[in-house]
Amino acid sequence: MTPREQTELFEETILCPQACLAKDARRLRAEEPCPYRTAFQRDRDRILHSSAFRRLKRKTQVFLSPIGDHYRTRMTHTLEVSQIARTMARALRLNEDLTEAIALGHDLGHSPFGHAGEAALNEICPHGYRHYEQSVRVVHYIEKNGRGLNLTQQVKNGIVCHTNRIASTLEGNLVRLADRIAYINHDIDDAIRGGILREQDLPQDCTELLGHSKSERITTMISSVIEHGIESMDMMPEIRKAHDELHAFLYANVYSNSLAKSEDSKAQMLVKRLYAHFREHLNELPREYMDLAERFSPDRAVCDYIAGMSDDFAIRLYEKLYVPRSWDVR
């Protein structure tokens, strides 16, 4: 037996009956199996080595281009989601490799400037824009110069369902929970670091139940999911209630009308200006995006191009197009 076949046999032995097995993975385009890695392990590796994954380190999580090394980026958020999801998957005897692949790929389609950029693209693009759908476009149509990564159907389903849909696998639904657990807790941490919140500002009934630190709250939520079991794939009712209350608190005090969002209008203006420019000058798109314009539509290709930009790249490109520079007569 090959190492891959041994792993597949081990999965059948150790994982719970409801887990998704690697031997059942399906791709749109058939491939020769790897002798060492399962299909889901290959998906994880393809995502990690993708250009879109590397760009996550320069994309906003909540704070737009924060000064300081300890604020989250889209990449560090992704890594935290992956760690939380893997912990729960292992405890529940679900497929950890599938869970990790979905977690690492779930935000590949996020635009520059976080949800501010997403809102701008959704407003200006005729077809709309949702980052979870864009993440699937990235792995299916955009990566590798339009060839895509040919990920398994199970991973792509988990990616597109990570925000507000029921996935076809328990592993996909677990990543949706891990995403919530990660961003609620690290956004509180960043907001406190940025002076927007204090620990004592958090709803007391929530902190009494969930914990008085980031670590305690994450542990409580993870434990609740594990203890509730795979039949529900959710937190215990009282923990879910406190989680939802904390989530509402963040929307009211951090995600809107706070210093963290003071630059959002500028970011949205920048995204809209770039969109308008490239919609009028398709010939300035990189070759692979001009191919996408022919394959799909000009609007789709321009959206794909801008959505893939990091914050820094979008700002530099905007300055190149619209900010005058001194004339050097030497």
WOGIBEL-V427572 format. One record per residue. N is the residue number from 1. SS is DSSP state (H for helix, E for strand, C for the rest). PSI is psi in whole degrees, -180 to 180 (NA if undefined). BURIAL is # if it has 24 or more other ideal C-beta (glycine too) atoms within 12 Angstrom, else .. Layout:
N,SS,PSI,BURIAL  N,SS,PSI,BURIAL
This chain:
1,C,143,.  2,C,161,.  3,H,-36,.  4,H,-46,#  5,H,-36,.  6,H,-41,.  7,H,-43,#  8,H,-39,#  9,H,-40,.  10,H,-41,.  11,H,-44,#  12,H,-29,.  13,H,-42,.  14,H,-30,.  15,C,157,#  16,C,160,.  17,C,-27,.  18,C,-5,.  19,C,155,#  20,C,122,#  21,C,144,#  22,H,-31,#  23,H,-18,#  24,H,5,.  25,C,145,#  26,C,136,#  27,E,154,#  28,C,-41,.  29,C,122,.  30,C,145,.  31,C,155,.  32,C,128,.  33,C,148,.  34,C,138,.  35,C,-17,.  36,C,-35,.  37,C,145,#  38,C,171,#  39,H,-39,#  40,H,-32,#  41,H,-38,#  42,H,-41,#  43,H,-46,#  44,H,-46,#  45,H,-39,#  46,H,-39,#  47,H,-45,#  48,H,-33,#  49,C,3,.  50,C,155,#  51,H,-39,#  52,H,-37,#  53,H,-42,#  54,H,-33,.  55,H,-17,#  56,H,-24,#  57,H,-16,#  58,H,24,#  59,C,142,#  60,E,139,#  61,C,-73,#  62,C,-48,#  63,C,127,#  64,C,115,#  65,C,57,#  66,C,148,#  67,C,115,.  68,C,142,.  69,C,-12,.  70,C,0,.  71,C,149,#  72,C,146,#  73,E,177,#  74,H,-31,#  75,H,-47,#  76,H,-34,#  77,H,-46,#  78,H,-42,#  79,H,-37,#  80,H,-40,#  81,H,-44,#  82,H,-44,#  83,H,-45,#  84,H,-44,#  85,H,-41,#  86,H,-39,#  87,H,-47,#  88,H,-40,#  89,H,-42,#  90,H,-42,#  91,H,-33,.  92,H,0,#  93,C,41,#  94,C,175,#  95,C,107,#  96,H,-35,#  97,H,-44,#  98,H,-45,#  99,H,-45,#  100,H,-42,#  101,H,-45,#  102,H,-45,#  103,H,-44,#  104,H,-27,#  105,H,-4,#  106,C,-26,#  107,C,19,#  108,C,-26,#  109,C,7,#  110,C,140,#  111,C,168,#  112,C,153,#  113,C,26,#  114,H,-141,#  115,H,-19,#  116,H,-44,#  117,H,-38,#  118,H,-43,#  119,H,-39,#  120,H,-46,#  121,H,-38,#  122,H,-33,#  123,H,-39,.  124,H,-26,#  125,C,130,#  126,C,-32,.  127,C,0,.  128,C,175,.  129,C,125,#  130,C,126,#  131,H,-33,#  132,H,-32,#  133,H,-37,#  134,H,-33,#  135,H,-39,#  136,H,-38,#  137,H,-40,#  138,H,-49,#  139,H,-20,#  140,H,-37,#  141,H,-25,#  142,H,-45,#  143,C,154,#  144,C,47,.  145,C,41,.  146,C,-8,#  147,C,-25,.  148,C,174,#  149,C,-7,#  150,C,50,#  151,C,163,#  152,E,155,#  153,H,-35,#  154,H,-40,#  155,H,-45,#  156,H,-37,#  157,H,-43,#  158,H,-37,#  159,H,-49,#  160,H,-22,#  161,C,6,#  162,C,-14,#  163,C,-56,#  164,C,24,.  165,C,161,.  166,C,122,.  167,C,164,#  168,C,-12,.  169,C,154,#  170,H,-32,#  171,H,-40,#  172,H,-41,#  173,H,-30,#  174,H,-38,#  175,H,-36,#  176,H,-42,#  177,H,-43,#  178,H,-37,#  179,H,-47,#  180,H,-47,#  181,H,-42,#  182,H,-54,#  183,H,-32,#  184,H,-44,#  185,H,-40,#  186,H,-24,#  187,H,-36,#  188,H,-45,#  189,H,-46,#  190,H,-38,#  191,H,-38,#  192,H,-43,#  193,H,-36,#  194,C,1,#  195,C,13,.  196,C,-34,#  197,C,160,#  198,C,153,.  199,H,-38,.  200,H,-11,.  201,H,-22,.  202,C,148,#  203,C,124,#  204,H,-37,.  205,H,-30,.  206,H,-47,#  207,H,-31,#  208,H,-35,.  209,H,-43,#  210,H,-32,#  211,C,162,#  212,C,15,.  213,C,163,.  214,H,-47,#  215,H,-44,.  216,H,-43,.  217,H,-42,#  218,H,-45,#  219,H,-42,.  220,H,-46,#  221,H,-44,#  222,H,-47,#  223,H,-37,.  224,H,-42,#  225,H,-45,#  226,H,-45,#  227,H,-31,.  228,H,-27,#  229,C,169,.  230,C,-17,#  231,C,-36,.  232,C,-33,.  233,C,56,#  234,C,175,#  235,C,164,#  236,C,146,.  237,H,-44,.  238,H,-32,.  239,H,-40,#  240,H,-42,#  241,H,-44,.  242,H,-39,#  243,H,-48,#  244,H,-37,.  245,H,-41,#  246,H,-39,#  247,H,-45,#  248,H,-38,.  249,H,-42,#  250,H,-40,#  251,H,-39,.  252,H,-30,.  253,H,-14,#  254,C,-51,#  255,C,-14,#  256,C,148,.  257,C,44,.  258,C,169,#  259,H,-28,.  260,H,-22,#  261,H,12,#  262,C,-23,.  263,C,3,#  264,H,-41,#  265,H,-36,.  266,H,-42,.  267,H,-42,#  268,H,-39,#  269,H,-43,#  270,H,-47,#  271,H,-43,#  272,H,-38,#  273,H,-42,#  274,H,-42,#  275,H,-48,#  276,H,-40,.  277,H,-51,#  278,H,-24,#  279,H,-32,#  280,H,-19,.  281,C,65,.  282,H,-29,#  283,H,-14,.  284,H,-5,.  285,C,148,#  286,C,154,#  287,H,-42,.  288,H,-29,.  289,H,-28,#  290,H,-36,#  291,H,-40,.  292,H,-34,#  293,H,-38,#  294,H,-35,.  295,H,-36,.  296,C,-85,.  297,C,158,.  298,H,-42,#  299,H,-42,#  300,H,-43,#  301,H,-42,#  302,H,-41,#  303,H,-44,#  304,H,-43,#  305,H,-49,#  306,H,-40,#  307,H,-31,#  308,C,-12,#  309,C,146,#  310,C,165,#  311,H,-49,#  312,H,-44,.  313,H,-43,#  314,H,-41,#  315,H,-44,#  316,H,-40,.  317,H,-41,#  318,H,-43,#  319,H,-40,.  320,H,-37,.  321,H,-34,.  322,H,-12,.  323,C,120,.  324,C,149,.  325,C,154,.  326,C,146,.  327,C,121,.  328,C,111,.  329,C,2,.  330,C,NA,.
